[in-house]
Amino acid sequence: MSFSVFHEQDNRVLHTDILEFEKELIDFTKQDFNRFFKAHSIFGYSFEKTLCLVDTKYATLVPNDLFTTGENEEFLRFVHDLPSGNFTFPNEAILSTDYQLIYALPKLLQESLSKHFINVHYSISQVSLLNYFSKFTQLDEFFGVHFNGDELFVFCYKESHLQFYNSFPYISSEDIVYNVLNVLNELGLSNERCVVYYTGMMPEDSAHIELLNQYVKFLKPLERTNKLNYSTSVAATPSHYFIHHYASIL
């Protein structure tokens, strides 16, 4: 789990950090949440607002023409074998598209956060990123990949409208190269001319990036937004690591 602390009056990100989970969030019990919150001092502070960005593979896109309020769970169960447990099924609109993204949100997570924080809101990382790029990308064409654990999000915008979005699981560097090149080819884009930006916690000198760089001529880490101020410690982290955090603030 990663988190950022933002001071609205100064428009400044004060701190960004990572906390390790012992197991998948979806497998947490009430006791697991209690132990986790007690173990980390950040949860002892009071904040005016808390935004929880959820990372989950249990999500799907639904066209607005098919979307019907109250049927989110049915849509999600149609494409995913959901694990046992209690969930709510929020949906969020994706800007510049006619789609809703539906995802599974564990009720225990909601109950636990509500005990520790006031004014808690939820979103999903994919929508935070996509809506940010839709609002603030000035390029005529923008092709990006976001590394999220063992998943790769690939998206492409043309004139601020989303043309392509999909997620791909990966194990090896070759998996990443295959999926990126396949999407470029599907969209009629050249790996010799198209600039590919990447975000997420993937070091520039990692084996994954080194191999991808051999096949994509213009591969660049995306700079964090200049619409926010950053503390010295945050500014010292690689600029492409926590784009989804800062996107959700704007």
C-alpha positions in Angstrom: 0.0 0.0 0.0 1.3 3.5 -0.8 0.0 6.8 0.5 0.5 10.5 0.1 -0.2 13.4 2.5 -1.4 16.6 0.9 -1.7 20.1 2.4 -4.4 21.9 0.5 -3.6 25.5 1.7 0.0 25.2 0.5 -1.0 23.0 -2.5 1.9 20.8 -1.4 2.4 17.0 -1.2 4.1 16.7 2.1 4.9 13.0 2.2 4.6 9.8 0.1 5.5 6.4 1.3 4.9 2.7 1.0 3.6 0.2 3.6 3.9 -3.5 3.0 0.9 -5.8 3.3 1.5 -9.4 4.6 -1.2 -10.7 2.2 -3.7 -9.6 -0.4 -6.0 -6.8 0.8 -9.0 -8.8 -0.4 -8.0 -11.5 2.1 -7.8 -9.2 5.1 -9.9 -10.0 8.1 -11.2 -7.4 10.7 -8.3 -8.5 13.0 -5.8 -8.0 10.2 -7.0 -4.5 9.6 -6.9 -3.6 13.3 -3.3 -4.9 13.6 -2.3 -3.0 10.4 -3.7 0.3 11.6 -2.1 -0.1 15.0 1.3 -0.9 13.5 1.7 2.3 11.5 1.7 5.8 13.1 0.3 7.5 10.0 -3.1 6.1 10.9 -3.0 8.0 14.2 -3.3 11.4 12.5 -6.5 13.2 11.7 -7.1 14.4 8.2 -9.9 16.6 6.8 -10.4 14.2 3.9 -9.2 10.7 3.0 -9.2 9.4 -0.5 -8.6 5.7 -0.9 -7.3 4.6 -4.3 -8.1 1.0 -4.8 -6.0 -1.4 -6.9 -8.0 -4.4 -7.9 -8.2 -6.9 -10.8 -11.9 -7.2 -10.1 -13.0 -4.4 -12.4 -14.6 -4.1 -15.8 -15.7 -1.5 -18.3 -19.4 -1.2 -19.3 -20.6 1.0 -22.1 -23.1 3.7 -20.9 -25.7 2.3 -23.4 -25.7 -1.0 -21.4 -25.1 0.4 -17.9 -28.0 0.1 -15.6 -28.0 1.4 -12.0 -28.3 -1.4 -9.5 -26.8 -4.1 -11.7 -23.1 -3.5 -11.0 -22.6 -6.8 -9.2 -24.2 -8.7 -12.1 -21.9 -7.1 -14.6 -18.8 -7.8 -12.6 -19.7 -11.4 -11.9 -20.3 -12.0 -15.6 -16.6 -11.4 -16.3 -14.9 -12.3 -13.0 -15.1 -15.2 -10.6 -15.3 -13.1 -7.5 -13.8 -14.5 -4.2 -16.0 -15.0 -1.2 -16.6 -12.0 1.0 -18.8 -9.0 1.3 -18.3 -6.2 -1.3 -19.9 -3.1 -2.6 -19.8 -2.4 -6.3 -19.1 1.2 -7.2 -18.9 2.6 -10.7 -17.0 5.7 -12.0 -17.3 7.5 -15.3 -14.2 7.7 -17.5 -13.9 11.2 -19.0 -13.8 11.5 -22.8 -15.5 8.0 -23.1 -18.9 6.5 -23.0 -17.9 3.9 -20.4 -18.3 3.3 -16.7 -15.7 1.3 -14.8 -17.2 -1.0 -12.2 -15.1 -2.6 -9.4 -15.4 -4.6 -6.2 -14.7 -2.8 -3.0 -14.4 -4.9 0.2 -16.8 -3.8 2.9 -14.3 -4.6 5.6 -11.9 -2.0 4.1 -14.7 0.6 4.2 -15.6 -0.2 7.8 -12.0 -0.2 9.0 -11.2 3.1 7.3 -14.3 4.7 8.6 -13.2 3.9 12.1 -9.9 5.7 11.7 -10.7 8.6 9.4 -13.6 11.0 8.7 -14.8 12.0 5.2 -13.5 8.9 3.4 -13.9 8.7 -0.3 -13.0 5.9 -2.7 -11.8 5.7 -6.3 -9.8 3.3 -8.4 -6.3 3.9 -9.7 -7.1 3.3 -13.3 -9.8 6.0 -13.4 -7.7 8.5 -11.5 -5.0 8.1 -14.1 -7.3 8.1 -17.2 -9.3 11.1 -16.1 -6.0 13.0 -15.3 -4.6 12.4 -18.8 -7.9 13.3 -20.4 -8.0 16.7 -18.6 -4.4 17.7 -18.7 -2.6 16.0 -21.6 -2.0 18.6 -24.3 -0.4 16.3 -26.8 -2.2 15.4 -30.0 -1.3 11.8 -29.3 -0.3 10.3 -26.0 0.6 6.6 -25.5 1.3 5.4 -22.0 1.9 2.3 -19.9 1.4 2.1 -16.1 3.1 -0.5 -14.0 0.9 -1.7 -11.2 2.3 -4.7 -9.4 2.1 -7.6 -11.8 -0.3 -5.8 -14.1 0.4 -3.5 -17.0 -2.1 -0.8 -18.0 -1.8 0.4 -21.6 -3.7 3.4 -22.9 -3.7 5.7 -25.8 -5.2 9.2 -26.3 -5.8 11.2 -29.5 -6.7 14.8 -29.1 -7.5 14.2 -25.4 -10.0 11.4 -26.2 -9.3 7.9 -25.0 -8.8 5.6 -28.0 -7.5 2.4 -26.2 -7.3 1.0 -22.7 -6.6 -2.5 -21.4 -4.7 -4.2 -18.7 -2.4 -7.2 -19.1 -0.9 -9.5 -16.5 2.9 -10.0 -16.9 5.6 -12.2 -15.4 8.6 -11.5 -17.6 10.1 -8.6 -19.5 9.2 -10.4 -22.7 5.5 -10.3 -21.7 5.7 -6.5 -21.3 7.4 -6.0 -24.7 4.9 -8.3 -26.4 1.9 -6.5 -25.1 3.2 -3.0 -25.8 4.3 -3.8 -29.3 1.0 -5.6 -30.0 -1.1 -2.6 -28.9 1.1 -0.2 -31.0 0.6 -2.5 -34.0 -3.1 -2.7 -33.4 -3.4 1.1 -33.3 -1.2 1.5 -36.4 1.5 3.2 -34.4 5.3 2.7 -35.1 7.6 1.7 -32.3 10.3 3.7 -34.1 8.3 7.0 -34.1 5.7 6.9 -31.3 6.8 8.3 -27.9 5.8 5.8 -25.1 5.6 7.2 -21.6 5.7 5.0 -18.6 4.5 5.5 -15.0 4.4 3.4 -11.8 7.0 2.0 -9.5 9.4 0.7 -12.2 13.0 1.9 -11.9 14.5 3.3 -15.1 17.5 0.9 -14.8 15.2 -2.2 -14.3 15.5 -5.2 -16.6 11.9 -4.6 -17.8 12.7 -1.1 -18.9 16.0 -2.0 -20.4 14.5 -4.6 -22.6 11.5 -2.5 -23.6 13.9 0.3 -24.5 15.5 -2.0 -27.1 12.2 -2.3 -28.9 10.7 1.2 -28.4 12.9 4.0 -29.7 11.3 6.8 -27.7 10.6 5.4 -24.2 10.3 8.0 -21.5 9.4 8.2 -17.8 6.5 10.6 -17.3 7.2 13.7 -15.2 4.9 14.4 -12.3 2.5 17.3 -12.7 3.8 20.8 -12.1 0.4 21.9 -10.9 1.3 20.8 -7.3 4.2 21.7 -5.0 6.3 18.9 -3.5 8.3 18.6 -0.3 12.0 17.9 -0.6 11.6 14.2 0.2 8.8 13.8 -2.3 10.7 15.7 -5.0 13.6 13.3 -4.5 11.6 10.2 -5.5 11.5 9.3 -9.2 9.0 11.6 -10.8 7.0 8.8 -12.5 6.4 6.6 -9.4 3.3 8.0 -7.9 1.5 9.8 -10.7 -1.8 8.1 -9.8 -1.6 9.7 -6.3 -1.0 13.2 -7.5 -3.6 12.8 -10.4 -6.3 12.1 -7.8 -5.6 15.4 -6.0 -6.2 17.6 -9.1 
